[in-house]
Amino acid sequence: MTPGQPLDPIFCRLPEREGVRARLGIDSDSPLLLVLFGGGGFGRPRLILNEVAKLRHTPQVAVITGGNPRMEKRVSALCQGIPRSKILG
């Protein structure tokens, strides 16, 4: 047995960046800030997103909430004041 975590070969190839951004509705010409809270409900969404909202030049923001619908709902409410934010469950 080989030590380490086995990976599906599909994860060894990166998808084409422009295509992925288009599929997710993310502008390909602007910087992207990725915020990951995860499905376990960890993190401090209010604190983190309040700081993001204070940025002078707000980049596009993609917030990953995993499979946690409660976190997704909470983050959606917090992102109302952040232009160009996208919540990805």
PDB file of N, CA, C and O in Angstrom:
ATOM      1  N   MET A   1       0.845  -1.178   0.000  1.00  0.00           N
ATOM      2  CA  MET A   1       0.000   0.000   0.000  1.00  0.00           C
ATOM      3  C   MET A   1       0.893   1.244   0.000  1.00  0.00           C
ATOM      4  O   MET A   1       1.859   1.326   0.758  1.00  0.00           O
ATOM      5  N   THR A   2       0.561   2.196  -0.847  1.00  0.00           N
ATOM      6  CA  THR A   2       1.313   3.440  -0.933  1.00  0.00           C
ATOM      7  C   THR A   2       0.771   4.434   0.086  1.00  0.00           C
ATOM      8  O   THR A   2      -0.443   4.617   0.180  1.00  0.00           O
ATOM      9  N   PRO A   3       1.660   5.086   0.861  1.00  0.00           N
ATOM     10  CA  PRO A   3       1.177   6.075   1.835  1.00  0.00           C
ATOM     11  C   PRO A   3       0.619   7.303   1.129  1.00  0.00           C
ATOM     12  O   PRO A   3       0.970   7.585  -0.017  1.00  0.00           O
ATOM     13  N   GLY A   4      -0.237   8.019   1.811  1.00  0.00           N
ATOM     14  CA  GLY A   4      -0.820   9.238   1.255  1.00  0.00           C
ATOM     15  C   GLY A   4      -2.260   9.031   0.858  1.00  0.00           C
ATOM     16  O   GLY A   4      -2.796   7.925   0.927  1.00  0.00           O
ATOM     17  N   GLN A   5      -2.859  10.095   0.451  1.00  0.00           N
ATOM     18  CA  GLN A   5      -4.270  10.062   0.085  1.00  0.00           C
ATOM     19  C   GLN A   5      -4.407   9.854  -1.421  1.00  0.00           C
ATOM     20  O   GLN A   5      -3.843  10.624  -2.199  1.00  0.00           O
ATOM     21  N   PRO A   6      -5.143   8.829  -1.845  1.00  0.00           N
ATOM     22  CA  PRO A   6      -5.319   8.624  -3.282  1.00  0.00           C
ATOM     23  C   PRO A   6      -6.227   9.703  -3.866  1.00  0.00           C
ATOM     24  O   PRO A   6      -7.196  10.123  -3.233  1.00  0.00           O
ATOM     25  N   LEU A   7      -5.910  10.136  -5.052  1.00  0.00           N
ATOM     26  CA  LEU A   7      -6.702  11.159  -5.728  1.00  0.00           C
ATOM     27  C   LEU A   7      -7.171  10.657  -7.075  1.00  0.00           C
ATOM     28  O   LEU A   7      -6.458   9.925  -7.762  1.00  0.00           O
ATOM     29  N   ASP A   8      -8.349  11.047  -7.439  1.00  0.00           N
ATOM     30  CA  ASP A   8      -8.858  10.764  -8.767  1.00  0.00           C
ATOM     31  C   ASP A   8      -8.018  11.567  -9.761  1.00  0.00           C
ATOM     32  O   ASP A   8      -7.771  12.750  -9.524  1.00  0.00           O
ATOM     33  N   PRO A   9      -7.578  10.969 -10.857  1.00  0.00           N
ATOM     34  CA  PRO A   9      -6.753  11.692 -11.834  1.00  0.00           C
ATOM     35  C   PRO A   9      -7.406  12.975 -12.363  1.00  0.00           C
ATOM     36  O   PRO A   9      -6.704  13.870 -12.834  1.00  0.00           O
ATOM     37  N   ILE A  10      -8.720  13.073 -12.292  1.00  0.00           N
ATOM     38  CA  ILE A  10      -9.391  14.277 -12.778  1.00  0.00           C
ATOM     39  C   ILE A  10      -8.941  15.524 -12.009  1.00  0.00           C
ATOM     40  O   ILE A  10      -8.975  16.631 -12.546  1.00  0.00           O
ATOM     41  N   PHE A  11      -8.518  15.344 -10.748  1.00  0.00           N
ATOM     42  CA  PHE A  11      -8.081  16.477  -9.938  1.00  0.00           C
ATOM     43  C   PHE A  11      -6.649  16.908 -10.250  1.00  0.00           C
ATOM     44  O   PHE A  11      -6.183  17.920  -9.727  1.00  0.00           O
ATOM     45  N   CYS A  12      -5.962  16.167 -11.078  1.00  0.00           N
ATOM     46  CA  CYS A  12      -4.598  16.526 -11.462  1.00  0.00           C
ATOM     47  C   CYS A  12      -4.577  17.541 -12.600  1.00  0.00           C
ATOM     48  O   CYS A  12      -3.531  18.124 -12.887  1.00  0.00           O
ATOM     49  N   ARG A  13      -5.699  17.755 -13.241  1.00  0.00           N
ATOM     50  CA  ARG A  13      -5.781  18.713 -14.344  1.00  0.00           C
ATOM     51  C   ARG A  13      -6.605  19.910 -13.900  1.00  0.00           C
ATOM     52  O   ARG A  13      -7.709  19.764 -13.376  1.00  0.00           O
ATOM     53  N   LEU A  14      -6.055  21.086 -14.115  1.00  0.00           N
ATOM     54  CA  LEU A  14      -6.792  22.301 -13.794  1.00  0.00           C
ATOM     55  C   LEU A  14      -7.749  22.636 -14.927  1.00  0.00           C
ATOM     56  O   LEU A  14      -7.385  22.525 -16.097  1.00  0.00           O
ATOM     57  N   PRO A  15      -8.970  23.046 -14.592  1.00  0.00           N
ATOM     58  CA  PRO A  15      -9.899  23.459 -15.650  1.00  0.00           C
ATOM     59  C   PRO A  15      -9.463  24.803 -16.227  1.00  0.00           C
ATOM     60  O   PRO A  15      -8.701  25.540 -15.602  1.00  0.00           O
ATOM     61  N   GLU A  16      -9.948  25.107 -17.411  1.00  0.00           N
ATOM     62  CA  GLU A  16      -9.631  26.374 -18.064  1.00  0.00           C
ATOM     63  C   GLU A  16     -10.255  27.512 -17.272  1.00  0.00           C
ATOM     64  O   GLU A  16     -11.465  27.537 -17.051  1.00  0.00           O
ATOM     65  N   ARG A  17      -9.425  28.445 -16.850  1.00  0.00           N
ATOM     66  CA  ARG A  17      -9.815  29.527 -15.938  1.00  0.00           C
ATOM     67  C   ARG A  17     -10.974  30.369 -16.466  1.00  0.00           C
ATOM     68  O   ARG A  17     -11.935  30.626 -15.741  1.00  0.00           O
ATOM     69  N   GLU A  18     -10.889  30.794 -17.714  1.00  0.00           N
ATOM     70  CA  GLU A  18     -11.932  31.648 -18.288  1.00  0.00           C
ATOM     71  C   GLU A  18     -13.282  30.933 -18.304  1.00  0.00           C
ATOM     72  O   GLU A  18     -14.311  31.539 -18.006  1.00  0.00           O
ATOM     73  N   GLY A  19     -13.276  29.661 -18.647  1.00  0.00           N
ATOM     74  CA  GLY A  19     -14.519  28.891 -18.704  1.00  0.00           C
ATOM     75  C   GLY A  19     -15.167  28.727 -17.343  1.00  0.00           C
ATOM     76  O   GLY A  19     -16.387  28.829 -17.211  1.00  0.00           O
ATOM     77  N   VAL A  20     -14.350  28.475 -16.335  1.00  0.00           N
ATOM     78  CA  VAL A  20     -14.870  28.298 -14.973  1.00  0.00           C
ATOM     79  C   VAL A  20     -15.451  29.614 -14.468  1.00  0.00           C
ATOM     80  O   VAL A  20     -16.545  29.630 -13.902  1.00  0.00           O
ATOM     81  N   ARG A  21     -14.740  30.705 -14.664  1.00  0.00           N
ATOM     82  CA  ARG A  21     -15.246  32.012 -14.226  1.00  0.00           C
ATOM     83  C   ARG A  21     -16.559  32.344 -14.932  1.00  0.00           C
ATOM     84  O   ARG A  21     -17.491  32.849 -14.305  1.00  0.00           O
ATOM     85  N   ALA A  22     -16.635  32.065 -16.225  1.00  0.00           N
ATOM     86  CA  ALA A  22     -17.873  32.332 -16.974  1.00  0.00           C
ATOM     87  C   ALA A  22     -19.020  31.490 -16.424  1.00  0.00           C
ATOM     88  O   ALA A  22     -20.129  31.993 -16.244  1.00  0.00           O
ATOM     89  N   ARG A  23     -18.758  30.217 -16.159  1.00  0.00           N
ATOM     90  CA  ARG A  23     -19.798  29.317 -15.647  1.00  0.00           C
ATOM     91  C   ARG A  23     -20.316  29.773 -14.283  1.00  0.00           C
ATOM     92  O   ARG A  23     -21.497  29.605 -13.979  1.00  0.00           O
ATOM     93  N   LEU A  24     -19.435  30.350 -13.464  1.00  0.00           N
ATOM     94  CA  LEU A  24     -19.818  30.805 -12.130  1.00  0.00           C
ATOM     95  C   LEU A  24     -20.316  32.251 -12.113  1.00  0.00           C
ATOM     96  O   LEU A  24     -20.732  32.751 -11.068  1.00  0.00           O
ATOM     97  N   GLY A  25     -20.278  32.920 -13.262  1.00  0.00           N
ATOM     98  CA  GLY A  25     -20.739  34.306 -13.320  1.00  0.00           C
ATOM     99  C   GLY A  25     -19.757  35.277 -12.688  1.00  0.00           C
ATOM    100  O   GLY A  25     -20.162  36.284 -12.107  1.00  0.00           O
ATOM    101  N   ILE A  26     -18.475  34.980 -12.798  1.00  0.00           N
ATOM    102  CA  ILE A  26     -17.429  35.811 -12.217  1.00  0.00           C
ATOM    103  C   ILE A  26     -16.664  36.489 -13.356  1.00  0.00           C
ATOM    104  O   ILE A  26     -16.231  35.828 -14.300  1.00  0.00           O
ATOM    105  N   ASP A  27     -16.503  37.804 -13.260  1.00  0.00           N
ATOM    106  CA  ASP A  27     -15.807  38.589 -14.268  1.00  0.00           C
ATOM    107  C   ASP A  27     -14.363  38.119 -14.391  1.00  0.00           C
ATOM    108  O   ASP A  27     -13.668  37.972 -13.386  1.00  0.00           O
ATOM    109  N   SER A  28     -13.913  37.884 -15.612  1.00  0.00           N
ATOM    110  CA  SER A  28     -12.557  37.367 -15.811  1.00  0.00           C
ATOM    111  C   SER A  28     -11.499  38.459 -15.798  1.00  0.00           C
ATOM    112  O   SER A  28     -10.307  38.157 -15.749  1.00  0.00           O
ATOM    113  N   ASP A  29     -11.914  39.729 -15.841  1.00  0.00           N
ATOM    114  CA  ASP A  29     -10.942  40.826 -15.906  1.00  0.00           C
ATOM    115  C   ASP A  29     -10.671  41.488 -14.566  1.00  0.00           C
ATOM    116  O   ASP A  29      -9.899  42.445 -14.507  1.00  0.00           O
ATOM    117  N   SER A  30     -11.278  41.013 -13.494  1.00  0.00           N
ATOM    118  CA  SER A  30     -11.124  41.657 -12.191  1.00  0.00           C
ATOM    119  C   SER A  30     -10.534  40.695 -11.172  1.00  0.00           C
ATOM    120  O   SER A  30     -10.715  39.481 -11.273  1.00  0.00           O
ATOM    121  N   PRO A  31      -9.823  41.248 -10.185  1.00  0.00           N
ATOM    122  CA  PRO A  31      -9.323  40.387  -9.105  1.00  0.00           C
ATOM    123  C   PRO A  31     -10.480  39.717  -8.357  1.00  0.00           C
ATOM    124  O   PRO A  31     -11.590  40.247  -8.298  1.00  0.00           O
ATOM    125  N   LEU A  32     -10.201  38.573  -7.802  1.00  0.00           N
ATOM    126  CA  LEU A  32     -11.227  37.806  -7.087  1.00  0.00           C
ATOM    127  C   LEU A  32     -10.722  37.477  -5.686  1.00  0.00           C
ATOM    128  O   LEU A  32      -9.629  36.935  -5.523  1.00  0.00           O
ATOM    129  N   LEU A  33     -11.518  37.806  -4.686  1.00  0.00           N
ATOM    130  CA  LEU A  33     -11.228  37.444  -3.308  1.00  0.00           C
ATOM    131  C   LEU A  33     -12.085  36.228  -2.972  1.00  0.00           C
ATOM    132  O   LEU A  33     -13.311  36.280  -3.067  1.00  0.00           O
ATOM    133  N   LEU A  34     -11.446  35.154  -2.585  1.00  0.00           N
ATOM    134  CA  LEU A  34     -12.147  33.917  -2.245  1.00  0.00           C
ATOM    135  C   LEU A  34     -12.193  33.785  -0.732  1.00  0.00           C
ATOM    136  O   LEU A  34     -11.157  33.822  -0.067  1.00  0.00           O
ATOM    137  N   VAL A  35     -13.401  33.630  -0.188  1.00  0.00           N
ATOM    138  CA  VAL A  35     -13.598  33.468   1.249  1.00  0.00           C
ATOM    139  C   VAL A  35     -14.263  32.107   1.455  1.00  0.00           C
ATOM    140  O   VAL A  35     -15.323  31.830   0.893  1.00  0.00           O
ATOM    141  N   LEU A  36     -13.638  31.281   2.253  1.00  0.00           N
ATOM    142  CA  LEU A  36     -14.129  29.922   2.464  1.00  0.00           C
ATOM    143  C   LEU A  36     -14.547  29.732   3.917  1.00  0.00           C
ATOM    144  O   LEU A  36     -13.729  29.840   4.830  1.00  0.00           O
ATOM    145  N   PHE A  37     -15.835  29.446   4.117  1.00  0.00           N
ATOM    146  CA  PHE A  37     -16.331  29.135   5.459  1.00  0.00           C
ATOM    147  C   PHE A  37     -16.555  27.642   5.621  1.00  0.00           C
ATOM    148  O   PHE A  37     -16.391  27.118   6.723  1.00  0.00           O
ATOM    149  N   GLY A  38     -16.919  26.954   4.575  1.00  0.00           N
ATOM    150  CA  GLY A  38     -17.101  25.518   4.623  1.00  0.00           C
ATOM    151  C   GLY A  38     -18.450  25.101   5.176  1.00  0.00           C
ATOM    152  O   GLY A  38     -19.155  25.882   5.815  1.00  0.00           O
ATOM    153  N   GLY A  39     -18.785  23.864   4.916  1.00  0.00           N
ATOM    154  CA  GLY A  39     -20.083  23.339   5.301  1.00  0.00           C
ATOM    155  C   GLY A  39     -20.236  23.055   6.781  1.00  0.00           C
ATOM    156  O   GLY A  39     -21.351  22.845   7.257  1.00  0.00           O
ATOM    157  N   GLY A  40     -19.127  23.046   7.523  1.00  0.00           N
ATOM    158  CA  GLY A  40     -19.193  22.741   8.942  1.00  0.00           C
ATOM    159  C   GLY A  40     -19.657  23.908   9.800  1.00  0.00           C
ATOM    160  O   GLY A  40     -19.851  23.753  11.006  1.00  0.00           O
ATOM    161  N   GLY A  41     -19.834  25.071   9.192  1.00  0.00           N
ATOM    162  CA  GLY A  41     -20.298  26.233   9.948  1.00  0.00           C
ATOM    163  C   GLY A  41     -19.184  26.952  10.692  1.00  0.00           C
ATOM    164  O   GLY A  41     -19.455  27.753  11.586  1.00  0.00           O
ATOM    165  N   PHE A  42     -17.932  26.674  10.332  1.00  0.00           N
ATOM    166  CA  PHE A  42     -16.807  27.311  11.003  1.00  0.00           C
ATOM    167  C   PHE A  42     -16.535  28.681  10.398  1.00  0.00           C
ATOM    168  O   PHE A  42     -16.942  28.963   9.270  1.00  0.00           O
ATOM    169  N   GLY A  43     -15.866  29.502  11.132  1.00  0.00           N
ATOM    170  CA  GLY A  43     -15.493  30.818  10.650  1.00  0.00           C
ATOM    171  C   GLY A  43     -16.301  31.900  11.345  1.00  0.00           C
ATOM    172  O   GLY A  43     -17.191  31.622  12.149  1.00  0.00           O
ATOM    173  N   ARG A  44     -15.975  33.109  11.021  1.00  0.00           N
ATOM    174  CA  ARG A  44     -16.648  34.266  11.594  1.00  0.00           C
ATOM    175  C   ARG A  44     -17.168  35.136  10.464  1.00  0.00           C
ATOM    176  O   ARG A  44     -16.580  36.176  10.163  1.00  0.00           O
ATOM    177  N   PRO A  45     -18.254  34.730   9.837  1.00  0.00           N
ATOM    178  CA  PRO A  45     -18.740  35.441   8.655  1.00  0.00           C
ATOM    179  C   PRO A  45     -18.975  36.927   8.882  1.00  0.00           C
ATOM    180  O   PRO A  45     -18.581  37.744   8.050  1.00  0.00           O
ATOM    181  N   ARG A  46     -19.604  37.290   9.984  1.00  0.00           N
ATOM    182  CA  ARG A  46     -19.909  38.712  10.222  1.00  0.00           C
ATOM    183  C   ARG A  46     -18.620  39.534  10.297  1.00  0.00           C
ATOM    184  O   ARG A  46     -18.512  40.578   9.654  1.00  0.00           O
ATOM    185  N   LEU A  47     -17.662  39.075  11.065  1.00  0.00           N
ATOM    186  CA  LEU A  47     -16.399  39.790  11.227  1.00  0.00           C
ATOM    187  C   LEU A  47     -15.661  39.910   9.894  1.00  0.00           C
ATOM    188  O   LEU A  47     -15.228  40.997   9.512  1.00  0.00           O
ATOM    189  N   ILE A  48     -15.523  38.808   9.204  1.00  0.00           N
ATOM    190  CA  ILE A  48     -14.762  38.791   7.952  1.00  0.00           C
ATOM    191  C   ILE A  48     -15.446  39.627   6.875  1.00  0.00           C
ATOM    192  O   ILE A  48     -14.789  40.432   6.216  1.00  0.00           O
ATOM    193  N   LEU A  49     -16.745  39.454   6.687  1.00  0.00           N
ATOM    194  CA  LEU A  49     -17.438  40.183   5.626  1.00  0.00           C
ATOM    195  C   LEU A  49     -17.596  41.659   5.959  1.00  0.00           C
ATOM    196  O   LEU A  49     -17.656  42.480   5.043  1.00  0.00           O
ATOM    197  N   ASN A  50     -17.664  42.025   7.227  1.00  0.00           N
ATOM    198  CA  ASN A  50     -17.656  43.448   7.597  1.00  0.00           C
ATOM    199  C   ASN A  50     -16.332  44.092   7.197  1.00  0.00           C
ATOM    200  O   ASN A  50     -16.316  45.234   6.736  1.00  0.00           O
ATOM    201  N   GLU A  51     -15.227  43.377   7.367  1.00  0.00           N
ATOM    202  CA  GLU A  51     -13.922  43.899   6.962  1.00  0.00           C
ATOM    203  C   GLU A  51     -13.821  44.006   5.444  1.00  0.00           C
ATOM    204  O   GLU A  51     -13.269  44.979   4.930  1.00  0.00           O
ATOM    205  N   VAL A  52     -14.341  43.031   4.730  1.00  0.00           N
ATOM    206  CA  VAL A  52     -14.348  43.082   3.265  1.00  0.00           C
ATOM    207  C   VAL A  52     -15.144  44.295   2.791  1.00  0.00           C
ATOM    208  O   VAL A  52     -14.734  44.977   1.852  1.00  0.00           O
ATOM    209  N   ALA A  53     -16.264  44.565   3.427  1.00  0.00           N
ATOM    210  CA  ALA A  53     -17.115  45.699   3.038  1.00  0.00           C
ATOM    211  C   ALA A  53     -16.405  47.038   3.241  1.00  0.00           C
ATOM    212  O   ALA A  53     -16.768  48.024   2.600  1.00  0.00           O
ATOM    213  N   LYS A  54     -15.409  47.092   4.113  1.00  0.00           N
ATOM    214  CA  LYS A  54     -14.674  48.326   4.375  1.00  0.00           C
ATOM    215  C   LYS A  54     -13.595  48.626   3.325  1.00  0.00           C
ATOM    216  O   LYS A  54     -13.052  49.731   3.294  1.00  0.00           O
ATOM    217  N   LEU A  55     -13.286  47.657   2.475  1.00  0.00           N
ATOM    218  CA  LEU A  55     -12.230  47.863   1.480  1.00  0.00           C
ATOM    219  C   LEU A  55     -12.570  49.030   0.571  1.00  0.00           C
ATOM    220  O   LEU A  55     -13.713  49.181   0.138  1.00  0.00           O
ATOM    221  N   ARG A  56     -11.589  49.841   0.289  1.00  0.00           N
ATOM    222  CA  ARG A  56     -11.798  51.019  -0.562  1.00  0.00           C
ATOM    223  C   ARG A  56     -12.169  50.596  -1.988  1.00  0.00           C
ATOM    224  O   ARG A  56     -13.111  51.125  -2.578  1.00  0.00           O
ATOM    225  N   HIS A  57     -11.425  49.648  -2.523  1.00  0.00           N
ATOM    226  CA  HIS A  57     -11.692  49.129  -3.865  1.00  0.00           C
ATOM    227  C   HIS A  57     -12.094  47.665  -3.717  1.00  0.00           C
ATOM    228  O   HIS A  57     -11.246  46.773  -3.725  1.00  0.00           O
ATOM    229  N   THR A  58     -13.377  47.434  -3.582  1.00  0.00           N
ATOM    230  CA  THR A  58     -13.863  46.082  -3.341  1.00  0.00           C
ATOM    231  C   THR A  58     -13.657  45.212  -4.577  1.00  0.00           C
ATOM    232  O   THR A  58     -14.172  45.527  -5.650  1.00  0.00           O
ATOM    233  N   PRO A  59     -12.911  44.127  -4.435  1.00  0.00           N
ATOM    234  CA  PRO A  59     -12.780  43.193  -5.555  1.00  0.00           C
ATOM    235  C   PRO A  59     -14.051  42.361  -5.664  1.00  0.00           C
ATOM    236  O   PRO A  59     -14.955  42.480  -4.837  1.00  0.00           O
ATOM    237  N   GLN A  60     -14.114  41.531  -6.675  1.00  0.00           N
ATOM    238  CA  GLN A  60     -15.188  40.542  -6.707  1.00  0.00           C
ATOM    239  C   GLN A  60     -14.961  39.622  -5.513  1.00  0.00           C
ATOM    240  O   GLN A  60     -13.822  39.315  -5.162  1.00  0.00           O
ATOM    241  N   VAL A  61     -16.033  39.196  -4.908  1.00  0.00           N
ATOM    242  CA  VAL A  61     -15.914  38.335  -3.731  1.00  0.00           C
ATOM    243  C   VAL A  61     -16.734  37.073  -3.980  1.00  0.00           C
ATOM    244  O   VAL A  61     -17.930  37.143  -4.264  1.00  0.00           O
ATOM    245  N   ALA A  62     -16.084  35.927  -3.870  1.00  0.00           N
ATOM    246  CA  ALA A  62     -16.781  34.647  -3.947  1.00  0.00           C
ATOM    247  C   ALA A  62     -16.686  34.009  -2.568  1.00  0.00           C
ATOM    248  O   ALA A  62     -15.593  33.773  -2.052  1.00  0.00           O
ATOM    249  N   VAL A  63     -17.848  33.733  -1.979  1.00  0.00           N
ATOM    250  CA  VAL A  63     -17.901  33.142  -0.648  1.00  0.00           C
ATOM    251  C   VAL A  63     -18.382  31.706  -0.781  1.00  0.00           C
ATOM    252  O   VAL A  63     -19.463  31.452  -1.314  1.00  0.00           O
ATOM    253  N   ILE A  64     -17.582  30.773  -0.299  1.00  0.00           N
ATOM    254  CA  ILE A  64     -17.908  29.349  -0.365  1.00  0.00           C
ATOM    255  C   ILE A  64     -18.482  28.934   0.989  1.00  0.00           C
ATOM    256  O   ILE A  64     -17.834  29.089   2.024  1.00  0.00           O
ATOM    257  N   THR A  65     -19.702  28.407   0.965  1.00  0.00           N
ATOM    258  CA  THR A  65     -20.342  27.985   2.207  1.00  0.00           C
ATOM    259  C   THR A  65     -20.502  26.471   2.295  1.00  0.00           C
ATOM    260  O   THR A  65     -21.039  25.972   3.284  1.00  0.00           O
ATOM    261  N   GLY A  66     -20.059  25.746   1.308  1.00  0.00           N
ATOM    262  CA  GLY A  66     -20.178  24.294   1.329  1.00  0.00           C
ATOM    263  C   GLY A  66     -21.639  23.863   1.300  1.00  0.00           C
ATOM    264  O   GLY A  66     -22.489  24.576   0.768  1.00  0.00           O
ATOM    265  N   GLY A  67     -21.924  22.727   1.857  1.00  0.00           N
ATOM    266  CA  GLY A  67     -23.280  22.187   1.855  1.00  0.00           C
ATOM    267  C   GLY A  67     -24.076  22.590   3.074  1.00  0.00           C
ATOM    268  O   GLY A  67     -24.868  21.799   3.586  1.00  0.00           O
ATOM    269  N   ASN A  68     -23.880  23.804   3.548  1.00  0.00           N
ATOM    270  CA  ASN A  68     -24.535  24.263   4.765  1.00  0.00           C
ATOM    271  C   ASN A  68     -25.554  25.353   4.413  1.00  0.00           C
ATOM    272  O   ASN A  68     -25.178  26.520   4.303  1.00  0.00           O
ATOM    273  N   PRO A  69     -26.822  25.004   4.235  1.00  0.00           N
ATOM    274  CA  PRO A  69     -27.825  26.003   3.833  1.00  0.00           C
ATOM    275  C   PRO A  69     -28.019  27.118   4.858  1.00  0.00           C
ATOM    276  O   PRO A  69     -28.328  28.250   4.487  1.00  0.00           O
ATOM    277  N   ARG A  70     -27.842  26.812   6.132  1.00  0.00           N
ATOM    278  CA  ARG A  70     -27.977  27.849   7.163  1.00  0.00           C
ATOM    279  C   ARG A  70     -26.863  28.896   7.028  1.00  0.00           C
ATOM    280  O   ARG A  70     -27.108  30.097   7.136  1.00  0.00           O
ATOM    281  N   MET A  71     -25.633  28.414   6.790  1.00  0.00           N
ATOM    282  CA  MET A  71     -24.504  29.321   6.591  1.00  0.00           C
ATOM    283  C   MET A  71     -24.701  30.124   5.303  1.00  0.00           C
ATOM    284  O   MET A  71     -24.402  31.317   5.260  1.00  0.00           O
ATOM    285  N   GLU A  72     -25.198  29.476   4.268  1.00  0.00           N
ATOM    286  CA  GLU A  72     -25.433  30.165   2.993  1.00  0.00           C
ATOM    287  C   GLU A  72     -26.446  31.305   3.168  1.00  0.00           C
ATOM    288  O   GLU A  72     -26.254  32.392   2.624  1.00  0.00           O
ATOM    289  N   LYS A  73     -27.504  31.063   3.911  1.00  0.00           N
ATOM    290  CA  LYS A  73     -28.520  32.086   4.160  1.00  0.00           C
ATOM    291  C   LYS A  73     -27.938  33.243   4.974  1.00  0.00           C
ATOM    292  O   LYS A  73     -28.181  34.412   4.673  1.00  0.00           O
ATOM    293  N   ARG A  74     -27.179  32.906   5.988  1.00  0.00           N
ATOM    294  CA  ARG A  74     -26.550  33.919   6.845  1.00  0.00           C
ATOM    295  C   ARG A  74     -25.578  34.790   6.053  1.00  0.00           C
ATOM    296  O   ARG A  74     -25.590  36.016   6.168  1.00  0.00           O
ATOM    297  N   VAL A  75     -24.737  34.143   5.250  1.00  0.00           N
ATOM    298  CA  VAL A  75     -23.748  34.858   4.446  1.00  0.00           C
ATOM    299  C   VAL A  75     -24.434  35.704   3.374  1.00  0.00           C
ATOM    300  O   VAL A  75     -23.981  36.812   3.083  1.00  0.00           O
ATOM    301  N   SER A  76     -25.502  35.205   2.792  1.00  0.00           N
ATOM    302  CA  SER A  76     -26.240  35.981   1.787  1.00  0.00           C
ATOM    303  C   SER A  76     -26.721  37.299   2.370  1.00  0.00           C
ATOM    304  O   SER A  76     -26.632  38.339   1.716  1.00  0.00           O
ATOM    305  N   ALA A  77     -27.226  37.265   3.584  1.00  0.00           N
ATOM    306  CA  ALA A  77     -27.690  38.489   4.244  1.00  0.00           C
ATOM    307  C   ALA A  77     -26.524  39.431   4.514  1.00  0.00           C
ATOM    308  O   ALA A  77     -26.664  40.644   4.352  1.00  0.00           O
ATOM    309  N   LEU A  78     -25.384  38.897   4.921  1.00  0.00           N
ATOM    310  CA  LEU A  78     -24.221  39.723   5.223  1.00  0.00           C
ATOM    311  C   LEU A  78     -23.597  40.335   3.967  1.00  0.00           C
ATOM    312  O   LEU A  78     -22.952  41.381   4.043  1.00  0.00           O
ATOM    313  N   CYS A  79     -23.782  39.696   2.827  1.00  0.00           N
ATOM    314  CA  CYS A  79     -23.186  40.182   1.579  1.00  0.00           C
ATOM    315  C   CYS A  79     -24.057  41.214   0.857  1.00  0.00           C
ATOM    316  O   CYS A  79     -23.662  41.713  -0.197  1.00  0.00           O
ATOM    317  N   GLN A  80     -25.209  41.537   1.392  1.00  0.00           N
ATOM    318  CA  GLN A  80     -26.097  42.503   0.739  1.00  0.00           C
ATOM    319  C   GLN A  80     -25.396  43.831   0.481  1.00  0.00           C
ATOM    320  O   GLN A  80     -25.658  44.468  -0.540  1.00  0.00           O
ATOM    321  N   GLY A  81     -24.519  44.262   1.371  1.00  0.00           N
ATOM    322  CA  GLY A  81     -23.835  45.543   1.217  1.00  0.00           C
ATOM    323  C   GLY A  81     -22.503  45.446   0.480  1.00  0.00           C
ATOM    324  O   GLY A  81     -21.777  46.435   0.377  1.00  0.00           O
ATOM    325  N   ILE A  82     -22.183  44.275  -0.024  1.00  0.00           N
ATOM    326  CA  ILE A  82     -20.903  44.103  -0.729  1.00  0.00           C
ATOM    327  C   ILE A  82     -21.190  43.949  -2.217  1.00  0.00           C
ATOM    328  O   ILE A  82     -21.745  42.940  -2.650  1.00  0.00           O
ATOM    329  N   PRO A  83     -20.806  44.965  -3.002  1.00  0.00           N
ATOM    330  CA  PRO A  83     -21.034  44.853  -4.443  1.00  0.00           C
ATOM    331  C   PRO A  83     -20.193  43.732  -5.031  1.00  0.00           C
ATOM    332  O   PRO A  83     -19.110  43.429  -4.530  1.00  0.00           O
ATOM    333  N   ARG A  84     -20.684  43.134  -6.068  1.00  0.00           N
ATOM    334  CA  ARG A  84     -19.992  42.075  -6.817  1.00  0.00           C
ATOM    335  C   ARG A  84     -19.631  40.867  -5.945  1.00  0.00           C
ATOM    336  O   ARG A  84     -18.580  40.252  -6.121  1.00  0.00           O
ATOM    337  N   SER A  85     -20.520  40.541  -5.005  1.00  0.00           N
ATOM    338  CA  SER A  85     -20.296  39.347  -4.188  1.00  0.00           C
ATOM    339  C   SER A  85     -21.160  38.211  -4.714  1.00  0.00           C
ATOM    340  O   SER A  85     -22.260  38.427  -5.224  1.00  0.00           O
ATOM    341  N   LYS A  86     -20.645  37.013  -4.581  1.00  0.00           N
ATOM    342  CA  LYS A  86     -21.344  35.815  -5.049  1.00  0.00           C
ATOM    343  C   LYS A  86     -21.184  34.745  -3.998  1.00  0.00           C
ATOM    344  O   LYS A  86     -20.077  34.477  -3.533  1.00  0.00           O
ATOM    345  N   ILE A  87     -22.302  34.129  -3.621  1.00  0.00           N
ATOM    346  CA  ILE A  87     -22.260  33.054  -2.638  1.00  0.00           C
ATOM    347  C   ILE A  87     -22.358  31.729  -3.389  1.00  0.00           C
ATOM    348  O   ILE A  87     -23.277  31.516  -4.180  1.00  0.00           O
ATOM    349  N   LEU A  88     -21.418  30.863  -3.135  1.00  0.00           N
ATOM    350  CA  LEU A  88     -21.395  29.553  -3.778  1.00  0.00           C
ATOM    351  C   LEU A  88     -21.519  28.489  -2.700  1.00  0.00           C
ATOM    352  O   LEU A  88     -20.597  28.280  -1.912  1.00  0.00           O
ATOM    353  N   GLY A  89     -22.660  27.819  -2.671  1.00  0.00           N
ATOM    354  CA  GLY A  89     -22.901  26.794  -1.665  1.00  0.00           C
ATOM    355  C   GLY A  89     -22.196  25.513  -1.953  1.00  0.00           C
ATOM    356  O   GLY A  89     -22.311  24.559  -1.184  1.00  0.00           O
TER     357      GLY A  89
END
